[in-house]
């Protein structure tokens, strides 16, 4: 840590307040950075030892310009790791540093105790460094252009995972890991070896033949391949795509990082709301000096400000946690309360149960954003927070309210959050037409795929599978099949199915 004596004192002070409130967090290592260094670290997602790639440079350029033009400013970065690493902007004022530290300790508490983070790698800082080392090794051997082009293909599909897979324990067991050399193997029988003996001990042509024989046996038995819908497309490609060893390992690294970051997308509203709730409590009840109140109020209100027609996860999260705490303190839950039809009586309802603090810690422990919204969003909360369904009005050029119904508001929020806000895509046949072609299906939830993105992803998928690939979807409520054979893209109309 490169903290000054004052920041070290503030760190211990804020940590003490956080513990007094019952927060349970990993040890936190703070580092104070100048804005240029902060932008560099932020561009790598908080992992400065990450593998090299042009998209990190693009992100750095975006962050640097945003800071230079006064459009944005990074106050802190905090990493889900044990110990937890956090970065402070050295130019922040004293009150900002205290606010950020309180925010960080609450994030660390959430990382440590929320169920959806329980399967993440708590030594990811070290693992990212290992990924960087291995990626640089492949660049030296295969060449920068070849490796970078393959990484581009993988990154275009990094969202094609099953966020619930770590909790189901169904197919990860098929992947064996050689701890000695860090190499991954798929469905084939692979012997341990040093990297310089890999091509002799595990000849690529033999491994490829084994995978083909596995597929052939499944076909002979007239079994579906895969046997059921495969949501973890990256895992399937890692196991069965005709890849070289270095390509299979890169795909494995991309997949591992995707699963590491998935819980952050699953809990964005809760995580930021929890951190905002506790930095507000710690600052206003414990840490603020009289001279800092105005500055804190200004910066805190800026964090919670919401533009019309948009969702601010900090604002929605903190207000819902406050609402839950208030409801459980006053006993505004259960059948007696729910069955009450007197609006005024429900507004004044108060049984003085005092269960609010216990309840929000329970919520923090077991829920993700989808279950958080589904379980605790109420019509009264939506009305108080002015949550409505908006749509763009072409005639006026503005966003206007199109629905005030609670059910519509809740459904809209849940649709935005389900599956990390990504389309549901699964492999339904890896031997389509008995020609080893890959057939995927998009489960349409009322929102079409972005055509350009779908086409680009399909092409990159074809580069990895090395056979024609297809995806079934809907465009403007009409069933379509997009197919790519390695050269041409073909769009075919399909007959509507009863299930669609």
Buried (B, 14 or more C-beta within 10 A) or exposed (E): EEBEEEBEEBBEBBBEBBEEBEBEBBEBBBBBBEBEBBBBBBBBBBBBBBBBBEEBEEBBEBBBEBBEEEEEBBBBBBBBBBBBBBBBBBEBEBBBBBBBBBBBBBBBBBBBBBBBBBBBBBEBBEBBBBBBEBBBBBBEEBEEEBBBEBBBBBBBBBBBBBBBBBEEEEBEEEBEEBEEBBBBBBBBEBEBBEBEEBEEEBEEEEBBEBBBEBBEEBBEEEEBBBEEBBBBBBBBBBBBBBBBBBBBBBBBBBBBBBBBBBBBBBBBBBBBBBBBBBBBBBBEEBBBEEEBEEBBEEBBEEBBEBEEBEBBBBBBBBBBBBBBBEBBBBBBBEEEBEEEEEEEEEEEBEBEBEBBEBBBBEBBEEBBBBBBBBEBBBEBBBEEBEBBBBEEEEEEEEBEEEBEEBEBBBBBBBEEBBBBBEBBBBBBBBBBEEEBBBBBBBBBEEEBBEEEEBBEBBBBBBBBBEBBBBBBBBBEEEBBBBBBEEEEEEEEEEEEEEEE
